[in-house]
């Protein structure tokens, strides 16, 4: 996801009311009046938030005929995304990944793994009752695996933070400010390309090249 698109999504989800609407729409599409009743909010407020969310591309809508009156606008989520943000001393990383899977889309890699057999069996089960039961079991297994990955991620972030704190102490002893900036960039981005550093830190390539030579000789040598 591009940075501008991520900024737009973050502006939407920073509002707690909009997060409540998103959570409700994640279950199934709905109408402004229905959402206002279920969430205990005024319909004009819900309509205002839905309009902002649609402009941001997070929600989409379509007019549908109503059996009891004029057409109604039905709202649904338009994106399937995962957003992570890590903030700590010497750490700031943000990432947004789209995992939209519409009809005819790419087959998820999990279907080639052991989990794939369970997925295929669940989707191919005869009868909707049996299919729903197997899907529930597979979803439970997936959520357990996601939880395990997240726990491991927290452990890795903790270790990373410890290492970066020590690295920051060492780098802090360097007298030259530009050298410290370049070293921190290398530690964070794992990139020693002159052009990349020059562009990211807004430094002349000649200066960056000189600093890199010094760093290779005196620090990372």
C-alpha positions as CSV (number, residue, x, y, z in Angstrom):
1,X,0.0,0.0,0.0
2,X,1.3,3.4,-1.0
3,X,2.1,6.0,1.8
4,X,-0.7,8.3,0.7
5,X,-3.2,5.5,0.8
6,X,-2.0,4.4,4.2
7,X,-2.3,8.0,5.6
8,X,-5.9,8.1,4.3
9,X,-6.8,4.8,6.1
10,X,-5.1,5.9,9.3
11,X,-7.1,9.1,9.3
12,X,-10.2,7.0,9.1
13,X,-9.5,4.5,11.8
14,X,-8.1,7.0,14.4
15,X,-11.7,7.9,15.2
16,X,-13.3,5.5,17.7
17,X,-16.8,5.9,16.2
18,X,-15.5,5.0,12.7
19,X,-13.8,2.0,14.2
20,X,-17.1,0.8,15.6
21,X,-18.7,1.2,12.2
22,X,-15.9,-0.7,10.6
23,X,-16.2,-3.5,13.1
24,X,-19.9,-3.8,12.4
25,X,-19.4,-3.7,8.6
26,X,-16.8,-6.4,8.9
27,X,-19.6,-8.8,9.8
28,X,-21.9,-7.9,6.9
29,X,-23.0,-4.9,4.8
30,X,-25.6,-2.6,6.3
31,X,-27.5,0.7,6.0
32,X,-27.0,4.0,7.8
33,X,-30.3,3.8,9.7
34,X,-29.6,0.2,10.7
35,X,-26.1,1.1,11.9
36,X,-27.3,4.0,13.9
37,X,-29.9,1.8,15.7
38,X,-27.4,-1.0,16.4
39,X,-24.6,1.3,17.6
40,X,-26.8,3.8,19.5
41,X,-25.7,6.7,17.4
42,X,-27.6,9.5,15.5
43,X,-28.2,8.7,11.9
44,X,-26.8,12.1,10.6
45,X,-23.5,11.3,12.5
46,X,-23.3,7.8,11.1
47,X,-24.0,9.1,7.6
48,X,-21.3,11.7,8.0
49,X,-18.7,9.1,9.0
50,X,-19.8,6.8,6.2
51,X,-19.3,9.5,3.7
52,X,-15.8,10.2,5.0
53,X,-14.9,6.5,5.0
54,X,-16.2,6.2,1.4
55,X,-14.1,9.1,0.2
56,X,-11.1,7.5,1.8
57,X,-11.8,4.3,-0.1
58,X,-12.3,2.1,2.9
59,X,-16.0,1.8,2.4
60,X,-18.1,1.4,-0.7
61,X,-21.9,1.8,-1.2
62,X,-24.6,1.0,-3.7
63,X,-28.3,2.0,-4.0
64,X,-30.8,-0.8,-3.4
65,X,-34.5,-0.9,-3.8
66,X,-36.5,-1.0,-0.6
67,X,-39.8,-3.0,-0.2
68,X,-41.3,-0.3,2.0
69,X,-40.2,3.0,0.4
70,X,-37.4,4.7,-1.6
71,X,-34.1,3.2,-2.4
72,X,-31.6,2.7,0.4
73,X,-27.8,3.0,0.3
74,X,-26.1,-0.2,1.4
75,X,-22.6,0.1,2.8
76,X,-19.8,-2.5,2.8
77,X,-16.1,-2.6,3.4
78,X,-14.0,-2.1,0.3
79,X,-10.6,-3.2,1.5
80,X,-8.9,-6.2,3.2
81,X,-5.8,-4.9,4.9
82,X,-3.4,-5.5,7.7
83,X,-1.7,-2.5,9.3
84,X,1.2,-2.8,11.7
85,X,3.1,0.0,13.4
86,X,6.1,-0.4,15.7
87,X,7.2,2.6,17.8
88,X,10.0,2.6,20.3
89,X,13.3,4.4,21.0
90,X,15.3,3.9,17.8
91,X,12.4,2.2,16.0
92,X,9.6,3.5,13.8
93,X,8.2,1.1,11.2
94,X,4.8,1.2,9.6
95,X,3.5,-1.3,7.1
96,X,0.1,-2.0,5.4
97,X,-0.5,-5.1,3.4
98,X,-3.5,-5.8,1.2
99,X,-4.9,-9.3,1.2
100,X,-8.0,-8.9,-1.0
101,X,-9.1,-12.2,-2.5
102,X,-12.0,-11.7,-4.9
103,X,-13.4,-14.2,-7.4
104,X,-10.7,-15.3,-9.8
105,X,-8.0,-13.9,-7.7
106,X,-4.7,-15.5,-6.8
107,X,-4.7,-18.7,-4.8
108,X,-3.4,-18.1,-1.3
109,X,0.0,-19.8,-0.6
110,X,-1.6,-21.5,2.4
111,X,-3.5,-23.8,0.1
112,X,-0.2,-25.4,-0.9
113,X,0.8,-26.0,2.7
114,X,-0.5,-28.6,5.2
115,X,-3.2,-26.2,6.2
116,X,-4.4,-26.2,2.6
117,X,-5.8,-29.7,2.9
118,X,-8.0,-28.6,5.8
119,X,-9.2,-25.5,3.8
120,X,-10.0,-27.5,0.7
121,X,-11.9,-30.2,2.7
122,X,-13.9,-27.5,4.6
123,X,-14.9,-25.7,1.4
124,X,-15.8,-29.0,-0.3
125,X,-17.8,-30.5,2.5
126,X,-21.3,-31.7,1.5
127,X,-24.1,-29.7,3.1
128,X,-23.9,-26.2,4.4
129,X,-24.2,-27.3,8.1
130,X,-21.1,-29.6,7.7
131,X,-19.3,-27.0,5.7
132,X,-19.9,-24.3,8.3
133,X,-18.7,-26.6,11.1
134,X,-15.5,-27.5,9.3
135,X,-14.9,-23.8,8.4
136,X,-15.3,-22.9,12.1
137,X,-12.6,-25.5,13.0
138,X,-10.2,-24.3,10.4
139,X,-10.7,-20.6,11.4
140,X,-9.9,-21.6,15.0
141,X,-6.7,-23.2,13.9
142,X,-5.7,-20.2,11.8
143,X,-6.3,-17.8,14.6
144,X,-4.2,-19.9,16.9
145,X,-1.4,-19.8,14.4
146,X,-1.7,-16.1,14.0
147,X,-1.5,-15.7,17.8
148,X,1.7,-17.7,17.9
149,X,3.3,-15.6,15.1
150,X,2.3,-12.4,17.0
151,X,3.8,-13.7,20.2
152,X,7.1,-14.5,18.4
153,X,7.0,-11.1,16.8
154,X,6.8,-9.4,20.2
155,X,9.7,-11.5,21.4
156,X,11.8,-10.4,18.4
157,X,10.9,-6.8,18.9
158,X,11.9,-7.0,22.5
159,X,15.3,-8.4,21.6
160,X,15.7,-5.9,18.8
161,X,15.0,-3.0,21.2
162,X,17.6,-4.3,23.6
163,X,20.2,-4.4,20.8
164,X,19.3,-1.0,19.4
165,X,19.6,0.6,22.8
166,X,23.2,-0.7,23.1
167,X,23.9,0.3,19.5
168,X,22.5,3.8,20.2
169,X,24.7,4.2,23.2
170,X,27.8,3.3,21.1
171,X,26.7,5.6,18.2
172,X,26.0,8.4,20.6
173,X,29.7,8.6,21.4
174,X,30.5,9.6,17.8
175,X,31.1,13.4,17.7
176,X,30.0,14.1,14.1
177,X,26.2,14.5,13.8
178,X,26.0,13.4,10.1
179,X,28.0,10.3,10.9
180,X,25.5,9.4,13.6
181,X,22.6,9.9,11.2
182,X,24.2,7.6,8.6
183,X,25.0,4.9,11.1
184,X,21.5,4.9,12.4
185,X,20.1,4.7,8.9
186,X,22.3,1.7,8.2
187,X,21.2,0.0,11.4
188,X,17.5,0.7,10.6
189,X,17.4,0.1,6.9
190,X,20.3,-2.4,6.4
191,X,21.2,-0.4,3.3
192,X,24.6,1.1,2.5
193,X,23.8,2.4,-1.0
194,X,25.1,6.0,-1.4
195,X,22.1,7.2,-3.4
196,X,19.5,5.7,-1.0
197,X,21.2,7.3,2.0
198,X,21.6,10.6,0.3
199,X,18.0,10.8,-0.7
200,X,16.6,9.6,2.6
201,X,18.8,11.9,4.8
202,X,18.9,14.8,2.3
203,X,22.7,14.8,2.3
204,X,25.0,15.3,-0.7
205,X,26.3,12.0,-2.2
206,X,29.9,13.2,-1.9
207,X,29.4,13.7,1.9
208,X,27.6,10.3,2.3
209,X,30.4,8.6,0.4
210,X,33.1,10.1,2.6
211,X,31.2,9.1,5.7
212,X,30.7,5.6,4.5
213,X,34.4,5.2,3.8
214,X,35.1,6.4,7.4
215,X,32.4,4.1,8.9
216,X,33.7,1.0,7.0
217,X,37.2,1.8,8.3
218,X,36.5,2.8,11.9
219,X,33.2,1.2,12.9
220,X,32.1,-1.7,10.8
221,X,35.6,-2.7,9.7
